[in-house]
């Protein structure tokens, strides 16, 4: 087999996998209205995927805010612009770091749990048993988890940014001597709710959909063996992280390319 034939075979395989994943996502979207009729299932998954990720999100947000304030203070002091510390921290968090880092943490915490859970259900033939009982696994099992991921991700990103700003305040005002009134007032004047905070929320919705759909797809398509579930879990985190980073660049270019 020549190199060209090998590349063609690999390319066709990747395109086939991409097409299969696309149809899987469309089927899950069609099942979403059915899942909304039993919203208690979605609420239970919101607790599972969101509440259990809360401690990690809050701790990471505080750490990012503390470090970000220290790094930016010493950089801004070189140019005599330390009064802009609060604004720079706020914009960095609500525009980029909040949605992106929260999504990556969500992929590592909740995404792996979803992939392993669905993969084990498939290995235990629970999904097959549902189909034999005329119950659609997409509507009963996967769609509630998908909707929960979309709803939870913006909340986690907002909490990440809020805790990060508070962490930056703790470093900037008591430790570095930045004026507290100036720290908050410059944020009120310089941060636009729709352009900055709103765009960050849009990113969070998109990231939540991507991470959750990828995790569910990998679990649903995992080989029904311990090795298959393990490989699918690892693959889900890697693909989700790459999707978040690539999509973030595209969304940032679309949202902030024009004044």
Beta strands, then each sheet from edge to edge (+ up, - down):
end
